[in-house]
């Protein structure tokens, strides 16, 4: 802050234009760094939400098959996967059928987030054949 003298001999306190510009430049630099950090948090939260939705869908499908005493395919009309499946790596032939006796047709793996970025690990939802148990694994472990 500098003192500025006026023709009437009065001095006023205030910031110079240069000081204000330096502060604005620093603030804009700080503000520009914030969204990049928040984007990573948002992506991780969306990934975790999708993982939870897939696990819930698989478990619900297994329960429904036992309650209705019939085989139901995961990803079928009666047992759909979540709508936001852009991150899923799975082919339709590998999705299991859940049977009325609490088993699955085969051991299956649904990979979530595999090709999203090189620095983020994928999450694998594994469905066991004998027990139809749904579990999670992180790839690269």
N, CA, C and O atoms as a GROMACS GRO file, in nm:
protein
  564
    1UNK      N    1   0.085  -0.115   0.000
    1UNK     CA    2   0.000   0.000   0.000
    1UNK      C    3   0.091   0.123   0.000
    1UNK      O    4   0.193   0.127   0.068
    2UNK      N    5   0.051   0.218  -0.075
    2UNK     CA    6   0.134   0.339  -0.084
    2UNK      C    7   0.049   0.461  -0.056
    2UNK      O    8  -0.074   0.460  -0.066
    3UNK      N    9   0.119   0.567  -0.018
    3UNK     CA   10   0.051   0.692   0.008
    3UNK      C   11   0.056   0.776  -0.118
    3UNK      O   12   0.162   0.790  -0.180
    4UNK      N   13  -0.056   0.832  -0.156
    4UNK     CA   14  -0.065   0.916  -0.276
    4UNK      C   15  -0.098   1.056  -0.231
    4UNK      O   16  -0.192   1.078  -0.155
    5UNK      N   17  -0.020   1.153  -0.279
    5UNK     CA   18  -0.047   1.292  -0.241
    5UNK      C   19  -0.128   1.360  -0.349
    5UNK      O   20  -0.107   1.338  -0.468
    6UNK      N   21  -0.220   1.442  -0.308
    6UNK     CA   22  -0.308   1.516  -0.399
    6UNK      C   23  -0.264   1.661  -0.402
    6UNK      O   24  -0.189   1.707  -0.316
    7UNK      N   25  -0.312   1.732  -0.502
    7UNK     CA   26  -0.272   1.874  -0.515
    7UNK      C   27  -0.306   1.959  -0.393
    7UNK      O   28  -0.238   2.060  -0.369
    8UNK      N   29  -0.406   1.923  -0.317
    8UNK     CA   30  -0.443   2.002  -0.201
    8UNK      C   31  -0.358   1.970  -0.079
    8UNK      O   32  -0.379   2.026   0.029
    9UNK      N   33  -0.260   1.881  -0.097
    9UNK     CA   34  -0.170   1.848   0.011
    9UNK      C   35  -0.220   1.734   0.100
    9UNK      O   36  -0.155   1.701   0.199
   10UNK      N   37  -0.333   1.674   0.066
   10UNK     CA   38  -0.383   1.562   0.144
   10UNK      C   39  -0.319   1.434   0.094
   10UNK      O   40  -0.292   1.419  -0.025
   11UNK      N   41  -0.294   1.343   0.186
   11UNK     CA   42  -0.243   1.211   0.149
   11UNK      C   43  -0.353   1.108   0.168
   11UNK      O   44  -0.423   1.108   0.269
   12UNK      N   45  -0.368   1.019   0.067
   12UNK     CA   46  -0.468   0.913   0.076
   12UNK      C   47  -0.397   0.779   0.072
   12UNK      O   48  -0.299   0.760   0.000
   13UNK      N   49  -0.449   0.686   0.153
   13UNK     CA   50  -0.396   0.551   0.151
   13UNK      C   51  -0.471   0.472   0.045
   13UNK      O   52  -0.590   0.493   0.024
   14UNK      N   53  -0.399   0.380  -0.023
   14UNK     CA   54  -0.464   0.298  -0.125
   14UNK      C   55  -0.364   0.208  -0.192
   14UNK      O   56  -0.243   0.223  -0.175
   15UNK      N   57  -0.416   0.115  -0.270
   15UNK     CA   58  -0.331   0.022  -0.344
   15UNK      C   59  -0.308   0.077  -0.483
   15UNK      O   60  -0.396   0.138  -0.543
   16UNK      N   61  -0.189   0.055  -0.533
   16UNK     CA   62  -0.161   0.096  -0.670
   16UNK      C   63  -0.220  -0.006  -0.767
   16UNK      O   64  -0.252  -0.118  -0.728
   17UNK      N   65  -0.233   0.033  -0.889
   17UNK     CA   66  -0.287  -0.055  -0.992
   17UNK      C   67  -0.200  -0.179  -1.007
   17UNK      O   68  -0.252  -0.289  -1.026
   18UNK      N   69  -0.070  -0.162  -0.998
   18UNK     CA   70   0.021  -0.276  -1.011
   18UNK      C   71   0.000  -0.378  -0.898
   18UNK      O   72  -0.001  -0.499  -0.922
   19UNK      N   73  -0.017  -0.330  -0.776
   19UNK     CA   74  -0.041  -0.420  -0.663
   19UNK      C   75  -0.172  -0.497  -0.681
   19UNK      O   76  -0.178  -0.617  -0.652
   20UNK      N   77  -0.274  -0.432  -0.727
   20UNK     CA   78  -0.404  -0.498  -0.749
   20UNK      C   79  -0.392  -0.603  -0.859
   20UNK      O   80  -0.448  -0.711  -0.846
   21UNK      N   81  -0.319  -0.572  -0.967
   21UNK     CA   82  -0.302  -0.667  -1.077
   21UNK      C   83  -0.223  -0.791  -1.033
   21UNK      O   84  -0.256  -0.902  -1.074
   22UNK      N   85  -0.122  -0.772  -0.950
   22UNK     CA   86  -0.044  -0.886  -0.901
   22UNK      C   87  -0.133  -0.977  -0.815
   22UNK      O   88  -0.127  -1.099  -0.829
   23UNK      N   89  -0.213  -0.921  -0.728
   23UNK     CA   90  -0.303  -0.999  -0.643
   23UNK      C   91  -0.404  -1.074  -0.730
   23UNK      O   92  -0.431  -1.192  -0.704
   24UNK      N   93  -0.461  -1.009  -0.830
   24UNK     CA   94  -0.557  -1.075  -0.919
   24UNK      C   95  -0.493  -1.189  -0.996
   24UNK      O   96  -0.554  -1.294  -1.015
   25UNK      N   97  -0.368  -1.169  -1.041
   25UNK     CA   98  -0.298  -1.275  -1.114
   25UNK      C   99  -0.274  -1.397  -1.024
   25UNK      O  100  -0.292  -1.510  -1.068
   26UNK      N  101  -0.234  -1.373  -0.901
   26UNK     CA  102  -0.212  -1.483  -0.807
   26UNK      C  103  -0.343  -1.556  -0.774
   26UNK      O  104  -0.346  -1.679  -0.768
   27UNK      N  105  -0.450  -1.480  -0.753
   27UNK     CA  106  -0.579  -1.543  -0.725
   27UNK      C  107  -0.628  -1.626  -0.843
   27UNK      O  108  -0.680  -1.736  -0.823
   28UNK      N  109  -0.612  -1.576  -0.964
   28UNK     CA  110  -0.657  -1.652  -1.081
   28UNK      C  111  -0.574  -1.780  -1.098
   28UNK      O  112  -0.627  -1.882  -1.141
   29UNK      N  113  -0.447  -1.775  -1.064
   29UNK     CA  114  -0.363  -1.894  -1.070
   29UNK      C  115  -0.409  -1.999  -0.969
   29UNK      O  116  -0.417  -2.118  -1.001
   30UNK      N  117  -0.439  -1.957  -0.850
   30UNK     CA  118  -0.487  -2.048  -0.746
   30UNK      C  119  -0.621  -2.109  -0.784
   30UNK      O  120  -0.643  -2.229  -0.769
   31UNK      N  121  -0.712  -2.026  -0.834
   31UNK     CA  122  -0.845  -2.073  -0.872
   31UNK      C  123  -0.837  -2.170  -0.988
   31UNK      O  124  -0.918  -2.263  -0.996
   32UNK      N  125  -0.744  -2.153  -1.078
   32UNK     CA  126  -0.732  -2.243  -1.193
   32UNK      C  127  -0.684  -2.382  -1.152
   32UNK      O  128  -0.705  -2.478  -1.225
   33UNK      N  129  -0.619  -2.395  -1.037
   33UNK     CA  130  -0.570  -2.524  -0.990
   33UNK      C  131  -0.678  -2.606  -0.920
   33UNK      O  132  -0.667  -2.728  -0.914
   34UNK      N  133  -0.779  -2.544  -0.867
   34UNK     CA  134  -0.882  -2.613  -0.788
   34UNK      C  135  -0.964  -2.712  -0.870
   34UNK      O  136  -0.980  -2.825  -0.824
   35UNK      N  137  -1.016  -2.679  -0.988
   35UNK     CA  138  -1.101  -2.776  -1.060
   35UNK      C  139  -1.029  -2.905  -1.098
   35UNK      O  140  -1.092  -3.011  -1.099
   36UNK      N  141  -0.902  -2.901  -1.130
   36UNK     CA  142  -0.832  -3.024  -1.167
   36UNK      C  143  -0.827  -3.122  -1.050
   36UNK      O  144  -0.837  -3.242  -1.072
   37UNK      N  145  -0.811  -3.074  -0.931
   37UNK     CA  146  -0.812  -3.161  -0.814
   37UNK      C  147  -0.950  -3.216  -0.783
   37UNK      O  148  -0.964  -3.330  -0.741
   38UNK      N  149  -1.052  -3.134  -0.804
   38UNK     CA  150  -1.189  -3.177  -0.777
   38UNK      C  151  -1.237  -3.277  -0.882
   38UNK      O  152  -1.318  -3.364  -0.851
   39UNK      N  153  -1.189  -3.266  -1.006
   39UNK     CA  154  -1.231  -3.358  -1.110
   39UNK      C  155  -1.189  -3.501  -1.076
   39UNK      O  156  -1.265  -3.595  -1.101
   40UNK      N  157  -1.071  -3.517  -1.021
   40UNK     CA  158  -1.025  -3.649  -0.982
   40UNK      C  159  -1.114  -3.710  -0.874
   40UNK      O  160  -1.144  -3.829  -0.876
   41UNK      N  161  -1.156  -3.626  -0.779
   41UNK     CA  162  -1.245  -3.674  -0.674
   41UNK      C  163  -1.379  -3.716  -0.732
   41UNK      O  164  -1.435  -3.818  -0.692
   42UNK      N  165  -1.431  -3.638  -0.826
   42UNK     CA  166  -1.559  -3.669  -0.888
   42UNK      C  167  -1.552  -3.800  -0.967
   42UNK      O  168  -1.644  -3.881  -0.961
   43UNK      N  169  -1.443  -3.821  -1.040
   43UNK     CA  170  -1.427  -3.945  -1.117
   43UNK      C  171  -1.420  -4.067  -1.025
   43UNK      O  172  -1.482  -4.169  -1.053
   44UNK      N  173  -1.346  -4.056  -0.916
   44UNK     CA  174  -1.336  -4.167  -0.822
   44UNK      C  175  -1.472  -4.197  -0.757
   44UNK      O  176  -1.508  -4.313  -0.738
   45UNK      N  177  -1.545  -4.093  -0.724
   45UNK     CA  178  -1.677  -4.113  -0.664
   45UNK      C  179  -1.772  -4.180  -0.763
   45UNK      O  180  -1.847  -4.270  -0.726
   46UNK      N  181  -1.770  -4.137  -0.888
   46UNK     CA  182  -1.855  -4.199  -0.990
   46UNK      C  183  -1.817  -4.344  -1.013
   46UNK      O  184  -1.904  -4.429  -1.033
   47UNK      N  185  -1.687  -4.374  -1.010
   47UNK     CA  186  -1.640  -4.511  -1.026
   47UNK      C  187  -1.690  -4.600  -0.912
   47UNK      O  188  -1.741  -4.709  -0.935
   48UNK      N  189  -1.676  -4.551  -0.790
   48UNK     CA  190  -1.722  -4.628  -0.674
   48UNK      C  191  -1.873  -4.649  -0.676
   48UNK      O  192  -1.922  -4.754  -0.637
   49UNK      N  193  -1.946  -4.547  -0.722
   49UNK     CA  194  -2.091  -4.560  -0.732
   49UNK      C  195  -2.130  -4.666  -0.834
   49UNK      O  196  -2.221  -4.745  -0.810
   50UNK      N  197  -2.061  -4.669  -0.946
   50UNK     CA  198  -2.089  -4.770  -1.048
   50UNK      C  199  -2.056  -4.910  -0.996
   50UNK      O  200  -2.131  -5.005  -1.020
   51UNK      N  201  -1.946  -4.924  -0.925
   51UNK     CA  202  -1.910  -5.054  -0.867
   51UNK      C  203  -2.020  -5.100  -0.772
   51UNK      O  204  -2.062  -5.215  -0.777
   52UNK      N  205  -2.066  -5.011  -0.686
   52UNK     CA  206  -2.172  -5.046  -0.592
   52UNK      C  207  -2.299  -5.088  -0.666
   52UNK      O  208  -2.365  -5.184  -0.626
   53UNK      N  209  -2.334  -5.016  -0.773
   53UNK     CA  210  -2.455  -5.049  -0.849
   53UNK      C  211  -2.445  -5.188  -0.913
   53UNK      O  212  -2.543  -5.262  -0.914
   54UNK      N  213  -2.328  -5.221  -0.966
   54UNK     CA  214  -2.310  -5.352  -1.029
   54UNK      C  215  -2.318  -5.464  -0.925
   54UNK      O  216  -2.382  -5.566  -0.949
   55UNK      N  217  -2.256  -5.445  -0.810
   55UNK     CA  218  -2.260  -5.545  -0.703
   55UNK      C  219  -2.403  -5.565  -0.655
   55UNK      O  220  -2.449  -5.678  -0.638
   56UNK      N  221  -2.474  -5.455  -0.633
   56UNK     CA  222  -2.613  -5.465  -0.587
   56UNK      C  223  -2.698  -5.536  -0.692
   56UNK      O  224  -2.782  -5.619  -0.657
   57UNK      N  225  -2.679  -5.503  -0.820
   57UNK     CA  226  -2.757  -5.566  -0.927
   57UNK      C  227  -2.732  -5.718  -0.931
   57UNK      O  228  -2.825  -5.796  -0.947
   58UNK      N  229  -2.605  -5.759  -0.917
   58UNK     CA  230  -2.573  -5.901  -0.920
   58UNK      C  231  -2.632  -5.973  -0.799
   58UNK      O  232  -2.688  -6.082  -0.813
   59UNK      N  233  -2.620  -5.914  -0.681
   59UNK     CA  234  -2.675  -5.978  -0.561
   59UNK      C  235  -2.827  -5.985  -0.567
   59UNK      O  236  -2.887  -6.085  -0.527
   60UNK      N  237  -2.888  -5.878  -0.617
   60UNK     CA  238  -3.034  -5.877  -0.628
   60UNK      C  239  -3.081  -5.982  -0.729
   60UNK      O  240  -3.185  -6.045  -0.708
   61UNK      N  241  -3.007  -6.000  -0.836
   61UNK     CA  242  -3.040  -6.100  -0.936
   61UNK      C  243  -3.035  -6.241  -0.876
   61UNK      O  244  -3.122  -6.323  -0.903
   62UNK      N  245  -2.934  -6.267  -0.796
   62UNK     CA  246  -2.922  -6.397  -0.730
   62UNK      C  247  -3.040  -6.422  -0.635
   62UNK      O  248  -3.096  -6.532  -0.633
   63UNK      N  249  -3.076  -6.322  -0.559
   63UNK     CA  250  -3.189  -6.334  -0.465
   63UNK      C  251  -3.320  -6.356  -0.541
   63UNK      O  252  -3.402  -6.439  -0.503
   64UNK      N  253  -3.338  -6.280  -0.649
   64UNK     CA  254  -3.461  -6.292  -0.729
   64UNK      C  255  -3.473  -6.432  -0.789
   64UNK      O  256  -3.582  -6.489  -0.792
   65UNK      N  257  -3.362  -6.488  -0.837
   65UNK     CA  258  -3.365  -6.622  -0.895
   65UNK      C  259  -3.406  -6.725  -0.790
   65UNK      O  260  -3.482  -6.817  -0.821
   66UNK      N  261  -3.359  -6.710  -0.669
   66UNK     CA  262  -3.396  -6.803  -0.563
   66UNK      C  263  -3.542  -6.785  -0.521
   66UNK      O  264  -3.612  -6.883  -0.496
   67UNK      N  265  -3.588  -6.661  -0.515
   67UNK     CA  266  -3.726  -6.636  -0.475
   67UNK      C  267  -3.825  -6.685  -0.580
   67UNK      O  268  -3.931  -6.739  -0.546
   68UNK      N  269  -3.792  -6.666  -0.707
   68UNK     CA  270  -3.883  -6.704  -0.815
   68UNK      C  271  -3.863  -6.848  -0.860
   68UNK      O  272  -3.935  -6.898  -0.947
   69UNK      N  273  -3.764  -6.916  -0.802
   69UNK     CA  274  -3.735  -7.056  -0.835
   69UNK      C  275  -3.715  -7.078  -0.985
   69UNK      O  276  -3.772  -7.169  -1.045
   70UNK      N  277  -3.632  -6.990  -1.044
   70UNK     CA  278  -3.600  -7.004  -1.186
   70UNK      C  279  -3.463  -6.942  -1.212
   70UNK      O  280  -3.412  -6.867  -1.128
   71UNK      N  281  -3.404  -6.973  -1.326
   71UNK     CA  282  -3.275  -6.916  -1.363
   71UNK      C  283  -3.296  -6.779  -1.426
   71UNK      O  284  -3.383  -6.760  -1.511
   72UNK      N  285  -3.214  -6.684  -1.383
   72UNK     CA  286  -3.222  -6.547  -1.436
   72UNK      C  287  -3.082  -6.503  -1.475
   72UNK      O  288  -2.987  -6.520  -1.398
   73UNK      N  289  -3.070  -6.448  -1.594
   73UNK     CA  290  -2.941  -6.400  -1.642
   73UNK      C  291  -2.911  -6.258  -1.600
   73UNK      O  292  -2.996  -6.170  -1.612
   74UNK      N  293  -2.792  -6.237  -1.549
   74UNK     CA  294  -2.749  -6.101  -1.515
   74UNK      C  295  -2.740  -6.022  -1.645
   74UNK      O  296  -2.680  -6.069  -1.741
   75UNK      N  297  -2.796  -5.905  -1.648
   75UNK     CA  298  -2.797  -5.823  -1.769
   75UNK      C  299  -2.920  -5.846  -1.855
   75UNK      O  300  -2.936  -5.782  -1.959
   76UNK      N  301  -3.006  -5.938  -1.812
   76UNK     CA  302  -3.129  -5.964  -1.887
   76UNK      C  303  -3.234  -5.858  -1.852
   76UNK      O  304  -3.210  -5.770  -1.769
   77UNK      N  305  -3.348  -5.868  -1.918
   77UNK     CA  306  -3.455  -5.772  -1.894
   77UNK      C  307  -3.506  -5.779  -1.750
   77UNK      O  308  -3.540  -5.676  -1.691
   78UNK      N  309  -3.511  -5.898  -1.694
   78UNK     CA  310  -3.560  -5.912  -1.557
   78UNK      C  311  -3.452  -5.885  -1.452
   78UNK      O  312  -3.481  -5.880  -1.333
   79UNK      N  313  -3.329  -5.869  -1.497
   79UNK     CA  314  -3.218  -5.845  -1.405
   79UNK      C  315  -3.113  -5.756  -1.474
   79UNK      O  316  -3.003  -5.803  -1.503
   80UNK      N  317  -3.145  -5.630  -1.500
   80UNK     CA  318  -3.056  -5.544  -1.579
   80UNK      C  319  -2.934  -5.494  -1.500
   80UNK      O  320  -2.937  -5.484  -1.377
   81UNK      N  321  -2.829  -5.465  -1.575
   81UNK     CA  322  -2.713  -5.396  -1.517
   81UNK      C  323  -2.746  -5.247  -1.510
   81UNK      O  324  -2.840  -5.203  -1.575
   82UNK      N  325  -2.670  -5.169  -1.433
   82UNK     CA  326  -2.697  -5.025  -1.425
   82UNK      C  327  -2.690  -4.960  -1.564
   82UNK      O  328  -2.616  -5.006  -1.651
   83UNK      N  329  -2.766  -4.854  -1.582
   83UNK     CA  330  -2.774  -4.787  -1.712
   83UNK      C  331  -2.643  -4.717  -1.750
   83UNK      O  332  -2.610  -4.710  -1.868
   84UNK      N  333  -2.570  -4.667  -1.651
   84UNK     CA  334  -2.446  -4.593  -1.679
   84UNK      C  335  -2.327  -4.689  -1.686
   84UNK      O  336  -2.239  -4.685  -1.599
   85UNK      N  337  -2.324  -4.774  -1.787
   85UNK     CA  338  -2.222  -4.878  -1.796
   85UNK      C  339  -2.110  -4.844  -1.894
   85UNK      O  340  -2.051  -4.935  -1.952
   86UNK      N  341  -2.080  -4.718  -1.913
   86UNK     CA  342  -1.974  -4.680  -2.007
   86UNK      C  343  -1.838  -4.734  -1.963
   86UNK      O  344  -1.752  -4.760  -2.047
   87UNK      N  345  -1.818  -4.751  -1.833
   87UNK     CA  346  -1.689  -4.798  -1.781
   87UNK      C  347  -1.681  -4.950  -1.773
   87UNK      O  348  -1.575  -5.003  -1.738
   88UNK      N  349  -1.788  -5.022  -1.803
   88UNK     CA  350  -1.787  -5.166  -1.789
   88UNK      C  351  -1.719  -5.233  -1.907
   88UNK      O  352  -1.743  -5.197  -2.022
   89UNK      N  353  -1.634  -5.331  -1.877
   89UNK     CA  354  -1.574  -5.414  -1.980
   89UNK      C  355  -1.625  -5.555  -1.957
   89UNK      O  356  -1.578  -5.626  -1.868
   90UNK      N  357  -1.723  -5.595  -2.037
   90UNK     CA  358  -1.782  -5.726  -2.021
   90UNK      C  359  -1.848  -5.764  -2.153
   90UNK      O  360  -1.906  -5.678  -2.221
   91UNK      N  361  -1.839  -5.892  -2.190
   91UNK     CA  362  -1.914  -5.933  -2.308
   91UNK      C  363  -2.035  -6.012  -2.262
   91UNK      O  364  -2.032  -6.078  -2.158
   92UNK      N  365  -2.140  -6.006  -2.340
   92UNK     CA  366  -2.270  -6.061  -2.298
   92UNK      C  367  -2.262  -6.211  -2.271
   92UNK      O  368  -2.336  -6.261  -2.186
   93UNK      N  369  -2.176  -6.283  -2.342
   93UNK     CA  370  -2.167  -6.428  -2.322
   93UNK      C  371  -2.109  -6.463  -2.185
   93UNK      O  372  -2.134  -6.572  -2.133
   94UNK      N  373  -2.032  -6.373  -2.127
   94UNK     CA  374  -1.968  -6.406  -2.000
   94UNK      C  375  -2.053  -6.371  -1.878
   94UNK      O  376  -2.015  -6.402  -1.766
   95UNK      N  377  -2.168  -6.308  -1.898
   95UNK     CA  378  -2.255  -6.278  -1.785
   95UNK      C  379  -2.323  -6.407  -1.739
   95UNK      O  380  -2.373  -6.483  -1.822
   96UNK      N  381  -2.324  -6.433  -1.609
   96UNK     CA  382  -2.375  -6.561  -1.560
   96UNK      C  383  -2.528  -6.566  -1.550
   96UNK      O  384  -2.596  -6.464  -1.549
   97UNK      N  385  -2.577  -6.687  -1.544
   97UNK     CA  386  -2.716  -6.714  -1.506
   97UNK      C  387  -2.715  -6.746  -1.358
   97UNK      O  388  -2.632  -6.824  -1.312
   98UNK      N  389  -2.807  -6.689  -1.284
   98UNK     CA  390  -2.822  -6.725  -1.143
   98UNK      C  391  -2.935  -6.827  -1.136
   98UNK      O  392  -3.042  -6.807  -1.193
   99UNK      N  393  -2.910  -6.938  -1.066
   99UNK     CA  394  -3.006  -7.047  -1.058
   99UNK      C  395  -3.082  -7.044  -0.927
   99UNK      O  396  -3.041  -6.980  -0.830
  100UNK      N  397  -3.195  -7.116  -0.924
  100UNK     CA  398  -3.282  -7.120  -0.806
  100UNK      C  399  -3.214  -7.185  -0.686
  100UNK      O  400  -3.250  -7.158  -0.571
  101UNK      N  401  -3.114  -7.272  -0.711
  101UNK     CA  402  -3.045  -7.340  -0.600
  101UNK      C  403  -2.933  -7.256  -0.538
  101UNK      O  404  -2.859  -7.306  -0.453
  102UNK      N  405  -2.918  -7.130  -0.580
  102UNK     CA  406  -2.817  -7.042  -0.522
  102UNK      C  407  -2.681  -7.052  -0.586
  102UNK      O  408  -2.583  -7.004  -0.530
  103UNK      N  409  -2.673  -7.112  -0.704
  103UNK     CA  410  -2.546  -7.120  -0.777
  103UNK      C  411  -2.554  -7.031  -0.901
  103UNK      O  412  -2.658  -6.976  -0.934
  104UNK      N  413  -2.440  -7.019  -0.967
  104UNK     CA  414  -2.434  -6.944  -1.093
  104UNK      C  415  -2.389  -7.040  -1.202
  104UNK      O  416  -2.331  -7.145  -1.173
  105UNK      N  417  -2.415  -7.005  -1.327
  105UNK     CA  418  -2.380  -7.094  -1.438
  105UNK      C  419  -2.230  -7.110  -1.454
  105UNK      O  420  -2.183  -7.216  -1.495
  106UNK      N  421  -2.155  -7.008  -1.421
  106UNK     CA  422  -2.009  -7.014  -1.429
  106UNK      C  423  -1.950  -6.899  -1.348
  106UNK      O  424  -2.019  -6.803  -1.313
  107UNK      N  425  -1.820  -6.909  -1.319
  107UNK     CA  426  -1.752  -6.800  -1.253
  107UNK      C  427  -1.734  -6.687  -1.353
  107UNK      O  428  -1.685  -6.709  -1.464
  108UNK      N  429  -1.774  -6.568  -1.315
  108UNK     CA  430  -1.771  -6.455  -1.408
  108UNK      C  431  -1.695  -6.338  -1.345
  108UNK      O  432  -1.688  -6.324  -1.223
  109UNK      N  433  -1.639  -6.254  -1.432
  109UNK     CA  434  -1.572  -6.133  -1.388
  109UNK      C  435  -1.624  -6.016  -1.470
  109UNK      O  436  -1.628  -6.022  -1.593
  110UNK      N  437  -1.663  -5.911  -1.401
  110UNK     CA  438  -1.704  -5.788  -1.467
  110UNK      C  439  -1.599  -5.684  -1.429
  110UNK      O  440  -1.581  -5.653  -1.312
  111UNK      N  441  -1.531  -5.631  -1.530
  111UNK     CA  442  -1.422  -5.535  -1.506
  111UNK      C  443  -1.477  -5.394  -1.522
  111UNK      O  444  -1.539  -5.361  -1.623
  112UNK      N  445  -1.455  -5.313  -1.421
  112UNK     CA  446  -1.505  -5.176  -1.421
  112UNK      C  447  -1.387  -5.080  -1.421
  112UNK      O  448  -1.303  -5.084  -1.332
  113UNK      N  449  -1.382  -4.995  -1.522
  113UNK     CA  450  -1.278  -4.892  -1.530
  113UNK      C  451  -1.146  -4.939  -1.584
  113UNK      O  452  -1.044  -4.877  -1.554
  114UNK      N  453  -1.141  -5.046  -1.660
  114UNK     CA  454  -1.015  -5.103  -1.706
  114UNK      C  455  -0.938  -5.011  -1.800
  114UNK      O  456  -0.817  -4.994  -1.785
  115UNK      N  457  -1.007  -4.952  -1.894
  115UNK     CA  458  -0.938  -4.873  -1.995
  115UNK      C  459  -0.955  -4.724  -1.974
  115UNK      O  460  -0.922  -4.644  -2.062
  116UNK      N  461  -1.005  -4.685  -1.858
  116UNK     CA  462  -1.033  -4.543  -1.836
  116UNK      C  463  -0.907  -4.459  -1.838
  116UNK      O  464  -0.896  -4.366  -1.918
  117UNK      N  465  -0.812  -4.490  -1.752
  117UNK     CA  466  -0.683  -4.420  -1.751
  117UNK      C  467  -0.575  -4.518  -1.711
  117UNK      O  468  -0.602  -4.619  -1.646
  118UNK      N  469  -0.454  -4.487  -1.750
  118UNK     CA  470  -0.344  -4.577  -1.720
  118UNK      C  471  -0.306  -4.577  -1.572
  118UNK      O  472  -0.254  -4.677  -1.522
  119UNK      N  473  -0.332  -4.468  -1.502
  119UNK     CA  474  -0.287  -4.459  -1.363
  119UNK      C  475  -0.392  -4.511  -1.265
  119UNK      O  476  -0.362  -4.522  -1.146
  120UNK      N  477  -0.512  -4.542  -1.311
  120UNK     CA  478  -0.614  -4.590  -1.218
  120UNK      C  479  -0.636  -4.739  -1.237
  120UNK      O  480  -0.649  -4.787  -1.349
  121UNK      N  481  -0.639  -4.810  -1.129
  121UNK     CA  482  -0.662  -4.954  -1.135
  121UNK      C  483  -0.809  -4.982  -1.164
  121UNK      O  484  -0.897  -4.904  -1.128
  122UNK      N  485  -0.832  -5.093  -1.227
  122UNK     CA  486  -0.969  -5.137  -1.251
  122UNK      C  487  -1.021  -5.210  -1.129
  122UNK      O  488  -0.943  -5.262  -1.049
  123UNK      N  489  -1.151  -5.214  -1.115
  123UNK     CA  490  -1.215  -5.293  -1.010
  123UNK      C  491  -1.283  -5.410  -1.078
  123UNK      O  492  -1.352  -5.393  -1.179
  124UNK      N  493  -1.263  -5.529  -1.023
  124UNK     CA  494  -1.321  -5.650  -1.081
  124UNK      C  495  -1.429  -5.702  -0.987
  124UNK      O  496  -1.403  -5.727  -0.869
  125UNK      N  497  -1.549  -5.717  -1.040
  125UNK     CA  498  -1.658  -5.779  -0.966
  125UNK      C  499  -1.657  -5.926  -1.005
  125UNK      O  500  -1.678  -5.960  -1.121
  126UNK      N  501  -1.632  -6.013  -0.908
  126UNK     CA  502  -1.621  -6.156  -0.936
  126UNK      C  503  -1.743  -6.228  -0.880
  126UNK      O  504  -1.784  -6.205  -0.766
  127UNK      N  505  -1.801  -6.315  -0.962
  127UNK     CA  506  -1.919  -6.392  -0.922
  127UNK      C  507  -1.879  -6.539  -0.922
  127UNK      O  508  -1.842  -6.594  -1.025
  128UNK      N  509  -1.887  -6.602  -0.804
  128UNK     CA  510  -1.845  -6.741  -0.788
  128UNK      C  511  -1.952  -6.836  -0.841
  128UNK      O  512  -2.072  -6.814  -0.823
  129UNK      N  513  -1.907  -6.942  -0.906
  129UNK     CA  514  -1.999  -7.040  -0.967
  129UNK      C  515  -2.077  -7.119  -0.863
  129UNK      O  516  -2.199  -7.134  -0.875
  130UNK      N  517  -2.009  -7.169  -0.761
  130UNK     CA  518  -2.074  -7.259  -0.666
  130UNK      C  519  -2.167  -7.188  -0.568
  130UNK      O  520  -2.272  -7.241  -0.532
  131UNK      N  521  -2.128  -7.070  -0.526
  131UNK     CA  522  -2.206  -7.001  -0.422
  131UNK      C  523  -2.280  -6.879  -0.475
  131UNK      O  524  -2.363  -6.822  -0.404
  132UNK      N  525  -2.251  -6.838  -0.597
  132UNK     CA  526  -2.305  -6.714  -0.655
  132UNK      C  527  -2.268  -6.593  -0.570
  132UNK      O  528  -2.336  -6.490  -0.573
  133UNK      N  529  -2.160  -6.607  -0.493
  133UNK     CA  530  -2.113  -6.497  -0.409
  133UNK      C  531  -2.052  -6.389  -0.497
  133UNK      O  532  -1.976  -6.418  -0.589
  134UNK      N  533  -2.086  -6.264  -0.469
  134UNK     CA  534  -2.034  -6.149  -0.544
  134UNK      C  535  -1.927  -6.083  -0.458
  134UNK      O  536  -1.954  -6.043  -0.345
  135UNK      N  537  -1.805  -6.072  -0.513
  135UNK     CA  538  -1.695  -6.012  -0.438
  135UNK      C  539  -1.622  -5.912  -0.526
  135UNK      O  540  -1.639  -5.911  -0.648
  136UNK      N  541  -1.539  -5.828  -0.463
  136UNK     CA  542  -1.464  -5.726  -0.532
  136UNK      C  543  -1.316  -5.752  -0.525
  136UNK      O  544  -1.265  -5.802  -0.424
  137UNK      N  545  -1.245  -5.719  -0.633
  137UNK     CA  546  -1.099  -5.726  -0.636
  137UNK      C  547  -1.051  -5.602  -0.708
  137UNK      O  548  -1.118  -5.553  -0.800
  138UNK      N  549  -0.935  -5.550  -0.667
  138UNK     CA  550  -0.869  -5.446  -0.745
  138UNK      C  551  -0.763  -5.510  -0.829
  138UNK      O  552  -0.684  -5.590  -0.779
  139UNK      N  553  -0.760  -5.477  -0.958
  139UNK     CA  554  -0.658  -5.537  -1.044
  139UNK      C  555  -0.522  -5.480  -1.009
  139UNK      O  556  -0.511  -5.370  -0.955
  140UNK      N  557  -0.418  -5.555  -1.039
  140UNK     CA  558  -0.283  -5.510  -1.010
  140UNK      C  559  -0.238  -5.546  -0.870
  140UNK      O  560  -0.128  -5.507  -0.829
  141UNK      N  561  -0.319  -5.617  -0.794
  141UNK     CA  562  -0.278  -5.655  -0.658
  141UNK      C  563  -0.194  -5.779  -0.662
  141UNK      O  564  -0.150  -5.826  -0.557
   0.00000   0.00000   0.00000
